[in-house]
Amino acid sequence: MVYVLKDEKGKLYKGSTNNLNRRLIEHRNGKTKTTAKMKNISVAYTEEFDNLENARKRELYFKTAAGRRFLKNKIGPVV
C-alpha cells in the first residue's frame, strides 16, 4: 500500500507499508524522523498494490513533479 499523510499545515508525507494502522501509529508517536514534527497527521490518500515492490515504485512517482501534480488534483493544494 502507498499512503500520503497530511498535517495541519498541509505538508505531505509519502510512504509505503503493508500495515497502514501500525505505520500511522509509528508516525504519530514520532518514530519517523521526517514526520516527528508534523502535528495532527491524517491519511489523505491511499492506493493498494499486490506487492511492496509496485507500491515502492508508486511512492517514488509521488515524489516526482508529475506525482505531486497528481496528488494536488486528488487531495488539493499543498502548502
PDB file with SEQRES, HELIX, SHEET and CRYST1 records, atoms N, CA, C and O in Angstrom:
SEQRES   1 A   79  MET VAL TYR VAL LEU LYS ASP GLU LYS GLY LYS LEU TYR          
SEQRES   2 A   79  LYS GLY SER THR ASN ASN LEU ASN ARG ARG LEU ILE GLU          
SEQRES   3 A   79  HIS ARG ASN GLY LYS THR LYS THR THR ALA LYS MET LYS          
SEQRES   4 A   79  ASN ILE SER VAL ALA TYR THR GLU GLU PHE ASP ASN LEU          
SEQRES   5 A   79  GLU ASN ALA ARG LYS ARG GLU LEU TYR PHE LYS THR ALA          
SEQRES   6 A   79  ALA GLY ARG ARG PHE LEU LYS ASN LYS ILE GLY PRO VAL          
SEQRES   7 A   79  VAL                                                          
HELIX    1 AA1 LEU A   20  ARG A   28  1                                   9    
HELIX    2 AA2 LYS A   33  THR A   35  5                                   3    
HELIX    3 AA3 LEU A   52  PHE A   62  1                                  11    
HELIX    4 AA4 ALA A   65  ILE A   75  1                                  11    
SHEET    1 AA1 3 LEU A  12  SER A  16  0                                        
SHEET    2 AA1 3 VAL A   2  LYS A   6 -1                                        
SHEET    3 AA1 3 SER A  42  GLU A  47 -1                                        
CRYST1    1.000    1.000    1.000  90.00  90.00  90.00 P 1           1          
ATOM      1  N   MET A   1       0.844  -1.172   0.000  1.00  0.00           N  
ATOM      2  CA  MET A   1       0.000   0.000   0.000  1.00  0.00           C  
ATOM      3  C   MET A   1       0.892   1.239   0.000  1.00  0.00           C  
ATOM      4  O   MET A   1       1.922   1.289   0.671  1.00  0.00           O  
ATOM      5  N   VAL A   2       0.466   2.226  -0.767  1.00  0.00           N  
ATOM      6  CA  VAL A   2       1.102   3.539  -0.757  1.00  0.00           C  
ATOM      7  C   VAL A   2       0.145   4.474  -0.029  1.00  0.00           C  
ATOM      8  O   VAL A   2      -1.071   4.398  -0.208  1.00  0.00           O  
ATOM      9  N   TYR A   3       0.702   5.348   0.787  1.00  0.00           N  
ATOM     10  CA  TYR A   3      -0.147   6.275   1.528  1.00  0.00           C  
ATOM     11  C   TYR A   3       0.463   7.665   1.506  1.00  0.00           C  
ATOM     12  O   TYR A   3       1.673   7.836   1.354  1.00  0.00           O  
ATOM     13  N   VAL A   4      -0.410   8.653   1.663  1.00  0.00           N  
ATOM     14  CA  VAL A   4       0.024  10.042   1.760  1.00  0.00           C  
ATOM     15  C   VAL A   4      -0.583  10.604   3.032  1.00  0.00           C  
ATOM     16  O   VAL A   4      -1.796  10.543   3.235  1.00  0.00           O  
ATOM     17  N   LEU A   5       0.269  11.153   3.883  1.00  0.00           N  
ATOM     18  CA  LEU A   5      -0.184  11.789   5.117  1.00  0.00           C  
ATOM     19  C   LEU A   5      -0.169  13.301   4.923  1.00  0.00           C  
ATOM     20  O   LEU A   5       0.649  13.835   4.174  1.00  0.00           O  
ATOM     21  N   LYS A   6      -1.077  13.976   5.603  1.00  0.00           N  
ATOM     22  CA  LYS A   6      -1.154  15.430   5.539  1.00  0.00           C  
ATOM     23  C   LYS A   6      -1.246  15.949   6.968  1.00  0.00           C  
ATOM     24  O   LYS A   6      -1.985  15.402   7.786  1.00  0.00           O  
ATOM     25  N   ASP A   7      -0.489  17.012   7.268  1.00  0.00           N  
ATOM     26  CA  ASP A   7      -0.568  17.585   8.613  1.00  0.00           C  
ATOM     27  C   ASP A   7      -1.443  18.833   8.600  1.00  0.00           C  
ATOM     28  O   ASP A   7      -1.986  19.212   7.562  1.00  0.00           O  
ATOM     29  N   GLU A   8      -1.572  19.460   9.752  1.00  0.00           N  
ATOM     30  CA  GLU A   8      -2.465  20.615   9.893  1.00  0.00           C  
ATOM     31  C   GLU A   8      -2.033  21.807   9.048  1.00  0.00           C  
ATOM     32  O   GLU A   8      -2.851  22.673   8.737  1.00  0.00           O  
ATOM     33  N   LYS A   9      -0.760  21.863   8.673  1.00  0.00           N  
ATOM     34  CA  LYS A   9      -0.271  22.955   7.834  1.00  0.00           C  
ATOM     35  C   LYS A   9      -0.368  22.631   6.349  1.00  0.00           C  
ATOM     36  O   LYS A   9      -0.091  23.485   5.506  1.00  0.00           O  
ATOM     37  N   GLY A  10      -0.763  21.398   6.025  1.00  0.00           N  
ATOM     38  CA  GLY A  10      -0.897  20.995   4.639  1.00  0.00           C  
ATOM     39  C   GLY A  10       0.321  20.293   4.073  1.00  0.00           C  
ATOM     40  O   GLY A  10       0.342  19.964   2.887  1.00  0.00           O  
ATOM     41  N   LYS A  11       1.338  20.056   4.893  1.00  0.00           N  
ATOM     42  CA  LYS A  11       2.542  19.374   4.438  1.00  0.00           C  
ATOM     43  C   LYS A  11       2.236  17.892   4.212  1.00  0.00           C  
ATOM     44  O   LYS A  11       1.499  17.280   4.985  1.00  0.00           O  
ATOM     45  N   LEU A  12       2.809  17.321   3.145  1.00  0.00           N  
ATOM     46  CA  LEU A  12       2.556  15.928   2.799  1.00  0.00           C  
ATOM     47  C   LEU A  12       3.760  15.050   3.101  1.00  0.00           C  
ATOM     48  O   LEU A  12       4.906  15.496   3.032  1.00  0.00           O  
ATOM     49  N   TYR A  13       3.483  13.802   3.436  1.00  0.00           N  
ATOM     50  CA  TYR A  13       4.490  12.764   3.582  1.00  0.00           C  
ATOM     51  C   TYR A  13       4.001  11.574   2.778  1.00  0.00           C  
ATOM     52  O   TYR A  13       2.855  11.150   2.931  1.00  0.00           O  
ATOM     53  N   LYS A  14       4.860  11.028   1.920  1.00  0.00           N  
ATOM     54  CA  LYS A  14       4.506   9.879   1.095  1.00  0.00           C  
ATOM     55  C   LYS A  14       5.288   8.672   1.567  1.00  0.00           C  
ATOM     56  O   LYS A  14       6.486   8.770   1.831  1.00  0.00           O  
ATOM     57  N   GLY A  15       4.614   7.525   1.674  1.00  0.00           N  
ATOM     58  CA  GLY A  15       5.281   6.318   2.115  1.00  0.00           C  
ATOM     59  C   GLY A  15       4.568   5.076   1.630  1.00  0.00           C  
ATOM     60  O   GLY A  15       3.510   5.156   1.006  1.00  0.00           O  
ATOM     61  N   SER A  16       5.159   3.917   1.923  1.00  0.00           N  
ATOM     62  CA  SER A  16       4.538   2.641   1.574  1.00  0.00           C  
ATOM     63  C   SER A  16       4.687   1.695   2.757  1.00  0.00           C  
ATOM     64  O   SER A  16       5.646   1.781   3.525  1.00  0.00           O  
ATOM     65  N   THR A  17       3.725   0.796   2.889  1.00  0.00           N  
ATOM     66  CA  THR A  17       3.712  -0.131   4.016  1.00  0.00           C  
ATOM     67  C   THR A  17       2.812  -1.317   3.702  1.00  0.00           C  
ATOM     68  O   THR A  17       2.042  -1.284   2.742  1.00  0.00           O  
ATOM     69  N   ASN A  18       2.910  -2.352   4.507  1.00  0.00           N  
ATOM     70  CA  ASN A  18       1.975  -3.470   4.404  1.00  0.00           C  
ATOM     71  C   ASN A  18       0.966  -3.438   5.552  1.00  0.00           C  
ATOM     72  O   ASN A  18       0.085  -4.294   5.628  1.00  0.00           O  
ATOM     73  N   ASN A  19       1.092  -2.446   6.450  1.00  0.00           N  
ATOM     74  CA  ASN A  19       0.177  -2.318   7.585  1.00  0.00           C  
ATOM     75  C   ASN A  19       0.010  -0.830   7.912  1.00  0.00           C  
ATOM     76  O   ASN A  19       0.799  -0.263   8.668  1.00  0.00           O  
ATOM     77  N   LEU A  20      -1.007  -0.215   7.344  1.00  0.00           N  
ATOM     78  CA  LEU A  20      -1.192   1.235   7.495  1.00  0.00           C  
ATOM     79  C   LEU A  20      -1.478   1.637   8.938  1.00  0.00           C  
ATOM     80  O   LEU A  20      -0.965   2.658   9.397  1.00  0.00           O  
ATOM     81  N   ASN A  21      -2.273   0.870   9.659  1.00  0.00           N  
ATOM     82  CA  ASN A  21      -2.591   1.236  11.046  1.00  0.00           C  
ATOM     83  C   ASN A  21      -1.336   1.291  11.910  1.00  0.00           C  
ATOM     84  O   ASN A  21      -1.127   2.246  12.658  1.00  0.00           O  
ATOM     85  N   ARG A  22      -0.497   0.252  11.798  1.00  0.00           N  
ATOM     86  CA  ARG A  22       0.752   0.226  12.562  1.00  0.00           C  
ATOM     87  C   ARG A  22       1.644   1.398  12.179  1.00  0.00           C  
ATOM     88  O   ARG A  22       2.220   2.060  13.042  1.00  0.00           O  
ATOM     89  N   ARG A  23       1.752   1.649  10.879  1.00  0.00           N  
ATOM     90  CA  ARG A  23       2.633   2.715  10.394  1.00  0.00           C  
ATOM     91  C   ARG A  23       2.142   4.087  10.848  1.00  0.00           C  
ATOM     92  O   ARG A  23       2.948   4.944  11.210  1.00  0.00           O  
ATOM     93  N   LEU A  24       0.840   4.299  10.831  1.00  0.00           N  
ATOM     94  CA  LEU A  24       0.276   5.572  11.272  1.00  0.00           C  
ATOM     95  C   LEU A  24       0.565   5.809  12.758  1.00  0.00           C  
ATOM     96  O   LEU A  24       0.876   6.930  13.162  1.00  0.00           O  
ATOM     97  N   ILE A  25       0.463   4.768  13.554  1.00  0.00           N  
ATOM     98  CA  ILE A  25       0.795   4.878  14.982  1.00  0.00           C  
ATOM     99  C   ILE A  25       2.262   5.252  15.154  1.00  0.00           C  
ATOM    100  O   ILE A  25       2.597   6.091  15.990  1.00  0.00           O  
ATOM    101  N   GLU A  26       3.144   4.627  14.360  1.00  0.00           N  
ATOM    102  CA  GLU A  26       4.565   4.961  14.425  1.00  0.00           C  
ATOM    103  C   GLU A  26       4.807   6.429  14.076  1.00  0.00           C  
ATOM    104  O   GLU A  26       5.591   7.112  14.734  1.00  0.00           O  
ATOM    105  N   HIS A  27       4.129   6.901  13.037  1.00  0.00           N  
ATOM    106  CA  HIS A  27       4.275   8.311  12.652  1.00  0.00           C  
ATOM    107  C   HIS A  27       3.799   9.229  13.776  1.00  0.00           C  
ATOM    108  O   HIS A  27       4.481  10.194  14.122  1.00  0.00           O  
ATOM    109  N   ARG A  28       2.657   8.938  14.330  1.00  0.00           N  
ATOM    110  CA  ARG A  28       2.087   9.800  15.375  1.00  0.00           C  
ATOM    111  C   ARG A  28       2.897   9.767  16.663  1.00  0.00           C  
ATOM    112  O   ARG A  28       2.849  10.717  17.445  1.00  0.00           O  
ATOM    113  N   ASN A  29       3.640   8.690  16.894  1.00  0.00           N  
ATOM    114  CA  ASN A  29       4.468   8.575  18.100  1.00  0.00           C  
ATOM    115  C   ASN A  29       5.896   9.060  17.887  1.00  0.00           C  
ATOM    116  O   ASN A  29       6.753   8.873  18.750  1.00  0.00           O  
ATOM    117  N   GLY A  30       6.153   9.684  16.738  1.00  0.00           N  
ATOM    118  CA  GLY A  30       7.463  10.262  16.490  1.00  0.00           C  
ATOM    119  C   GLY A  30       8.548   9.266  16.131  1.00  0.00           C  
ATOM    120  O   GLY A  30       9.731   9.590  16.244  1.00  0.00           O  
ATOM    121  N   LYS A  31       8.188   8.064  15.703  1.00  0.00           N  
ATOM    122  CA  LYS A  31       9.174   7.035  15.355  1.00  0.00           C  
ATOM    123  C   LYS A  31       9.840   7.305  14.010  1.00  0.00           C  
ATOM    124  O   LYS A  31      10.878   6.720  13.703  1.00  0.00           O  
ATOM    125  N   THR A  32       9.251   8.187  13.211  1.00  0.00           N  
ATOM    126  CA  THR A  32       9.812   8.540  11.908  1.00  0.00           C  
ATOM    127  C   THR A  32      10.314   9.972  11.982  1.00  0.00           C  
ATOM    128  O   THR A  32       9.552  10.894  12.275  1.00  0.00           O  
ATOM    129  N   LYS A  33      11.593  10.150  11.715  1.00  0.00           N  
ATOM    130  CA  LYS A  33      12.236  11.459  11.849  1.00  0.00           C  
ATOM    131  C   LYS A  33      11.526  12.533  11.016  1.00  0.00           C  
ATOM    132  O   LYS A  33      11.326  13.654  11.483  1.00  0.00           O  
ATOM    133  N   THR A  34      11.151  12.187   9.795  1.00  0.00           N  
ATOM    134  CA  THR A  34      10.535  13.161   8.884  1.00  0.00           C  
ATOM    135  C   THR A  34       9.190  13.668   9.394  1.00  0.00           C  
ATOM    136  O   THR A  34       8.858  14.837   9.198  1.00  0.00           O  
ATOM    137  N   THR A  35       8.422  12.815  10.039  1.00  0.00           N  
ATOM    138  CA  THR A  35       7.085  13.218  10.481  1.00  0.00           C  
ATOM    139  C   THR A  35       7.020  13.557  11.967  1.00  0.00           C  
ATOM    140  O   THR A  35       5.950  13.902  12.468  1.00  0.00           O  
ATOM    141  N   ALA A  36       8.119  13.469  12.669  1.00  0.00           N  
ATOM    142  CA  ALA A  36       8.117  13.696  14.119  1.00  0.00           C  
ATOM    143  C   ALA A  36       7.593  15.077  14.492  1.00  0.00           C  
ATOM    144  O   ALA A  36       6.941  15.230  15.525  1.00  0.00           O  
ATOM    145  N   LYS A  37       7.867  16.083  13.667  1.00  0.00           N  
ATOM    146  CA  LYS A  37       7.434  17.450  13.984  1.00  0.00           C  
ATOM    147  C   LYS A  37       6.101  17.821  13.351  1.00  0.00           C  
ATOM    148  O   LYS A  37       5.596  18.921  13.572  1.00  0.00           O  
ATOM    149  N   MET A  38       5.528  16.915  12.567  1.00  0.00           N  
ATOM    150  CA  MET A  38       4.231  17.186  11.945  1.00  0.00           C  
ATOM    151  C   MET A  38       3.132  17.017  12.995  1.00  0.00           C  
ATOM    152  O   MET A  38       3.140  16.051  13.758  1.00  0.00           O  
ATOM    153  N   LYS A  39       2.200  17.946  13.029  1.00  0.00           N  
ATOM    154  CA  LYS A  39       1.116  17.921  14.010  1.00  0.00           C  
ATOM    155  C   LYS A  39      -0.193  17.506  13.341  1.00  0.00           C  
ATOM    156  O   LYS A  39      -0.457  17.859  12.192  1.00  0.00           O  
ATOM    157  N   ASN A  40      -1.004  16.756  14.075  1.00  0.00           N  
ATOM    158  CA  ASN A  40      -2.330  16.326  13.611  1.00  0.00           C  
ATOM    159  C   ASN A  40      -2.264  15.652  12.243  1.00  0.00           C  
ATOM    160  O   ASN A  40      -2.913  16.091  11.294  1.00  0.00           O  
ATOM    161  N   ILE A  41      -1.486  14.598  12.152  1.00  0.00           N  
ATOM    162  CA  ILE A  41      -1.323  13.849  10.906  1.00  0.00           C  
ATOM    163  C   ILE A  41      -2.602  13.064  10.608  1.00  0.00           C  
ATOM    164  O   ILE A  41      -3.192  12.445  11.494  1.00  0.00           O  
ATOM    165  N   SER A  42      -3.010  13.106   9.346  1.00  0.00           N  
ATOM    166  CA  SER A  42      -4.143  12.290   8.911  1.00  0.00           C  
ATOM    167  C   SER A  42      -3.826  11.687   7.551  1.00  0.00           C  
ATOM    168  O   SER A  42      -2.995  12.211   6.809  1.00  0.00           O  
ATOM    169  N   VAL A  43      -4.487  10.591   7.231  1.00  0.00           N  
ATOM    170  CA  VAL A  43      -4.294   9.929   5.948  1.00  0.00           C  
ATOM    171  C   VAL A  43      -5.096  10.701   4.905  1.00  0.00           C  
ATOM    172  O   VAL A  43      -6.313  10.846   5.021  1.00  0.00           O  
ATOM    173  N   ALA A  44      -4.393  11.196   3.882  1.00  0.00           N  
ATOM    174  CA  ALA A  44      -5.037  11.987   2.837  1.00  0.00           C  
ATOM    175  C   ALA A  44      -5.354  11.159   1.600  1.00  0.00           C  
ATOM    176  O   ALA A  44      -6.294  11.471   0.869  1.00  0.00           O  
ATOM    177  N   TYR A  45      -4.570  10.094   1.356  1.00  0.00           N  
ATOM    178  CA  TYR A  45      -4.757   9.316   0.137  1.00  0.00           C  
ATOM    179  C   TYR A  45      -4.066   7.967   0.285  1.00  0.00           C  
ATOM    180  O   TYR A  45      -3.005   7.882   0.904  1.00  0.00           O  
ATOM    181  N   THR A  46      -4.655   6.907  -0.279  1.00  0.00           N  
ATOM    182  CA  THR A  46      -4.039   5.583  -0.284  1.00  0.00           C  
ATOM    183  C   THR A  46      -4.289   4.895  -1.619  1.00  0.00           C  
ATOM    184  O   THR A  46      -5.255   5.198  -2.319  1.00  0.00           O  
ATOM    185  N   GLU A  47      -3.412   3.973  -1.958  1.00  0.00           N  
ATOM    186  CA  GLU A  47      -3.580   3.080  -3.096  1.00  0.00           C  
ATOM    187  C   GLU A  47      -3.086   1.698  -2.680  1.00  0.00           C  
ATOM    188  O   GLU A  47      -2.046   1.574  -2.033  1.00  0.00           O  
ATOM    189  N   GLU A  48      -3.833   0.662  -3.051  1.00  0.00           N  
ATOM    190  CA  GLU A  48      -3.466  -0.721  -2.736  1.00  0.00           C  
ATOM    191  C   GLU A  48      -2.671  -1.331  -3.885  1.00  0.00           C  
ATOM    192  O   GLU A  48      -2.924  -1.030  -5.051  1.00  0.00           O  
ATOM    193  N   PHE A  49      -1.703  -2.197  -3.549  1.00  0.00           N  
ATOM    194  CA  PHE A  49      -0.898  -2.904  -4.534  1.00  0.00           C  
ATOM    195  C   PHE A  49      -0.748  -4.358  -4.113  1.00  0.00           C  
ATOM    196  O   PHE A  49      -0.860  -4.692  -2.933  1.00  0.00           O  
ATOM    197  N   ASP A  50      -0.491  -5.223  -5.101  1.00  0.00           N  
ATOM    198  CA  ASP A  50      -0.321  -6.648  -4.827  1.00  0.00           C  
ATOM    199  C   ASP A  50       0.979  -6.958  -4.105  1.00  0.00           C  
ATOM    200  O   ASP A  50       1.070  -7.938  -3.366  1.00  0.00           O  
ATOM    201  N   ASN A  51       1.987  -6.116  -4.323  1.00  0.00           N  
ATOM    202  CA  ASN A  51       3.273  -6.375  -3.670  1.00  0.00           C  
ATOM    203  C   ASN A  51       3.961  -5.059  -3.321  1.00  0.00           C  
ATOM    204  O   ASN A  51       3.629  -4.002  -3.857  1.00  0.00           O  
ATOM    205  N   LEU A  52       4.916  -5.150  -2.420  1.00  0.00           N  
ATOM    206  CA  LEU A  52       5.610  -3.964  -1.915  1.00  0.00           C  
ATOM    207  C   LEU A  52       6.480  -3.310  -2.993  1.00  0.00           C  
ATOM    208  O   LEU A  52       6.680  -2.096  -2.975  1.00  0.00           O  
ATOM    209  N   GLU A  53       6.991  -4.101  -3.921  1.00  0.00           N  
ATOM    210  CA  GLU A  53       7.828  -3.554  -4.995  1.00  0.00           C  
ATOM    211  C   GLU A  53       7.044  -2.548  -5.844  1.00  0.00           C  
ATOM    212  O   GLU A  53       7.544  -1.463  -6.140  1.00  0.00           O  
ATOM    213  N   ASN A  54       5.822  -2.907  -6.232  1.00  0.00           N  
ATOM    214  CA  ASN A  54       4.995  -1.985  -7.021  1.00  0.00           C  
ATOM    215  C   ASN A  54       4.576  -0.771  -6.200  1.00  0.00           C  
ATOM    216  O   ASN A  54       4.472   0.337  -6.726  1.00  0.00           O  
ATOM    217  N   ALA A  55       4.339  -0.982  -4.922  1.00  0.00           N  
ATOM    218  CA  ALA A  55       3.982   0.130  -4.046  1.00  0.00           C  
ATOM    219  C   ALA A  55       5.146   1.112  -3.943  1.00  0.00           C  
ATOM    220  O   ALA A  55       4.936   2.325  -3.971  1.00  0.00           O  
ATOM    221  N   ARG A  56       6.350   0.607  -3.826  1.00  0.00           N  
ATOM    222  CA  ARG A  56       7.533   1.483  -3.731  1.00  0.00           C  
ATOM    223  C   ARG A  56       7.733   2.283  -5.017  1.00  0.00           C  
ATOM    224  O   ARG A  56       8.125   3.449  -4.967  1.00  0.00           O  
ATOM    225  N   LYS A  57       7.468   1.665  -6.160  1.00  0.00           N  
ATOM    226  CA  LYS A  57       7.568   2.381  -7.434  1.00  0.00           C  
ATOM    227  C   LYS A  57       6.569   3.534  -7.473  1.00  0.00           C  
ATOM    228  O   LYS A  57       6.893   4.631  -7.927  1.00  0.00           O  
ATOM    229  N   ARG A  58       5.357   3.276  -6.996  1.00  0.00           N  
ATOM    230  CA  ARG A  58       4.339   4.330  -6.981  1.00  0.00           C  
ATOM    231  C   ARG A  58       4.718   5.428  -5.988  1.00  0.00           C  
ATOM    232  O   ARG A  58       4.509   6.610  -6.260  1.00  0.00           O  
ATOM    233  N   GLU A  59       5.272   5.043  -4.848  1.00  0.00           N  
ATOM    234  CA  GLU A  59       5.739   6.019  -3.864  1.00  0.00           C  
ATOM    235  C   GLU A  59       6.793   6.938  -4.485  1.00  0.00           C  
ATOM    236  O   GLU A  59       6.742   8.154  -4.301  1.00  0.00           O  
ATOM    237  N   LEU A  60       7.736   6.367  -5.208  1.00  0.00           N  
ATOM    238  CA  LEU A  60       8.760   7.172  -5.870  1.00  0.00           C  
ATOM    239  C   LEU A  60       8.140   8.111  -6.903  1.00  0.00           C  
ATOM    240  O   LEU A  60       8.594   9.244  -7.061  1.00  0.00           O  
ATOM    241  N   TYR A  61       7.102   7.646  -7.607  1.00  0.00           N  
ATOM    242  CA  TYR A  61       6.393   8.502  -8.556  1.00  0.00           C  
ATOM    243  C   TYR A  61       5.782   9.704  -7.842  1.00  0.00           C  
ATOM    244  O   TYR A  61       5.871  10.830  -8.333  1.00  0.00           O  
ATOM    245  N   PHE A  62       5.163   9.470  -6.686  1.00  0.00           N  
ATOM    246  CA  PHE A  62       4.540  10.565  -5.931  1.00  0.00           C  
ATOM    247  C   PHE A  62       5.562  11.622  -5.516  1.00  0.00           C  
ATOM    248  O   PHE A  62       5.198  12.769  -5.257  1.00  0.00           O  
ATOM    249  N   LYS A  63       6.820  11.245  -5.453  1.00  0.00           N  
ATOM    250  CA  LYS A  63       7.864  12.171  -5.041  1.00  0.00           C  
ATOM    251  C   LYS A  63       8.451  12.955  -6.209  1.00  0.00           C  
ATOM    252  O   LYS A  63       9.348  13.775  -6.015  1.00  0.00           O  
ATOM    253  N   THR A  64       7.948  12.709  -7.433  1.00  0.00           N  
ATOM    254  CA  THR A  64       8.374  13.458  -8.616  1.00  0.00           C  
ATOM    255  C   THR A  64       7.426  14.634  -8.837  1.00  0.00           C  
ATOM    256  O   THR A  64       6.373  14.717  -8.205  1.00  0.00           O  
ATOM    257  N   ALA A  65       7.799  15.528  -9.725  1.00  0.00           N  
ATOM    258  CA  ALA A  65       6.941  16.680 -10.044  1.00  0.00           C  
ATOM    259  C   ALA A  65       5.588  16.206 -10.586  1.00  0.00           C  
ATOM    260  O   ALA A  65       4.548  16.745 -10.208  1.00  0.00           O  
ATOM    261  N   ALA A  66       5.598  15.211 -11.462  1.00  0.00           N  
ATOM    262  CA  ALA A  66       4.348  14.684 -12.020  1.00  0.00           C  
ATOM    263  C   ALA A  66       3.489  14.063 -10.922  1.00  0.00           C  
ATOM    264  O   ALA A  66       2.271  14.236 -10.911  1.00  0.00           O  
ATOM    265  N   GLY A  67       4.125  13.339  -9.997  1.00  0.00           N  
ATOM    266  CA  GLY A  67       3.396  12.736  -8.886  1.00  0.00           C  
ATOM    267  C   GLY A  67       2.796  13.781  -7.957  1.00  0.00           C  
ATOM    268  O   GLY A  67       1.679  13.611  -7.467  1.00  0.00           O  
ATOM    269  N   ARG A  68       3.524  14.849  -7.716  1.00  0.00           N  
ATOM    270  CA  ARG A  68       2.995  15.932  -6.871  1.00  0.00           C  
ATOM    271  C   ARG A  68       1.791  16.592  -7.535  1.00  0.00           C  
ATOM    272  O   ARG A  68       0.824  16.949  -6.861  1.00  0.00           O  
ATOM    273  N   ARG A  69       1.849  16.755  -8.865  1.00  0.00           N  
ATOM    274  CA  ARG A  69       0.698  17.311  -9.589  1.00  0.00           C  
ATOM    275  C   ARG A  69      -0.509  16.373  -9.475  1.00  0.00           C  
ATOM    276  O   ARG A  69      -1.633  16.826  -9.261  1.00  0.00           O  
ATOM    277  N   PHE A  70      -0.272  15.073  -9.619  1.00  0.00           N  
ATOM    278  CA  PHE A  70      -1.331  14.080  -9.477  1.00  0.00           C  
ATOM    279  C   PHE A  70      -1.995  14.202  -8.112  1.00  0.00           C  
ATOM    280  O   PHE A  70      -3.221  14.236  -8.010  1.00  0.00           O  
ATOM    281  N   LEU A  71      -1.172  14.267  -7.058  1.00  0.00           N  
ATOM    282  CA  LEU A  71      -1.710  14.364  -5.696  1.00  0.00           C  
ATOM    283  C   LEU A  71      -2.440  15.684  -5.489  1.00  0.00           C  
ATOM    284  O   LEU A  71      -3.457  15.722  -4.796  1.00  0.00           O  
ATOM    285  N   LYS A  72      -1.946  16.751  -6.070  1.00  0.00           N  
ATOM    286  CA  LYS A  72      -2.620  18.045  -5.948  1.00  0.00           C  
ATOM    287  C   LYS A  72      -4.029  17.958  -6.514  1.00  0.00           C  
ATOM    288  O   LYS A  72      -4.966  18.512  -5.939  1.00  0.00           O  
ATOM    289  N   ASN A  73      -4.184  17.265  -7.639  1.00  0.00           N  
ATOM    290  CA  ASN A  73      -5.508  17.092  -8.243  1.00  0.00           C  
ATOM    291  C   ASN A  73      -6.400  16.192  -7.405  1.00  0.00           C  
ATOM    292  O   ASN A  73      -7.616  16.380  -7.378  1.00  0.00           O  
ATOM    293  N   LYS A  74      -5.811  15.212  -6.718  1.00  0.00           N  
ATOM    294  CA  LYS A  74      -6.585  14.275  -5.895  1.00  0.00           C  
ATOM    295  C   LYS A  74      -6.978  14.838  -4.535  1.00  0.00           C  
ATOM    296  O   LYS A  74      -8.117  14.674  -4.097  1.00  0.00           O  
ATOM    297  N   ILE A  75      -6.023  15.511  -3.857  1.00  0.00           N  
ATOM    298  CA  ILE A  75      -6.295  15.933  -2.473  1.00  0.00           C  
ATOM    299  C   ILE A  75      -6.253  17.429  -2.255  1.00  0.00           C  
ATOM    300  O   ILE A  75      -6.460  17.894  -1.134  1.00  0.00           O  
ATOM    301  N   GLY A  76      -5.990  18.186  -3.292  1.00  0.00           N  
ATOM    302  CA  GLY A  76      -5.988  19.636  -3.147  1.00  0.00           C  
ATOM    303  C   GLY A  76      -4.587  20.212  -3.025  1.00  0.00           C  
ATOM    304  O   GLY A  76      -3.605  19.474  -2.949  1.00  0.00           O  
ATOM    305  N   PRO A  77      -4.504  21.532  -3.007  1.00  0.00           N  
ATOM    306  CA  PRO A  77      -3.198  22.201  -2.963  1.00  0.00           C  
ATOM    307  C   PRO A  77      -2.411  21.893  -1.700  1.00  0.00           C  
ATOM    308  O   PRO A  77      -2.971  21.632  -0.635  1.00  0.00           O  
ATOM    309  N   VAL A  78      -1.116  21.930  -1.852  1.00  0.00           N  
ATOM    310  CA  VAL A  78      -0.195  21.682  -0.736  1.00  0.00           C  
ATOM    311  C   VAL A  78       0.454  22.997  -0.364  1.00  0.00           C  
ATOM    312  O   VAL A  78       0.810  23.793  -1.232  1.00  0.00           O  
ATOM    313  N   VAL A  79       0.605  23.220   0.923  1.00  0.00           N  
ATOM    314  CA  VAL A  79       1.218  24.460   1.398  1.00  0.00           C  
ATOM    315  C   VAL A  79       2.704  24.377   1.234  1.00  0.00           C  
ATOM    316  O   VAL A  79       3.417  25.321   1.574  1.00  0.00           O  
TER     317      VAL A  79                                                      
END                                                                             
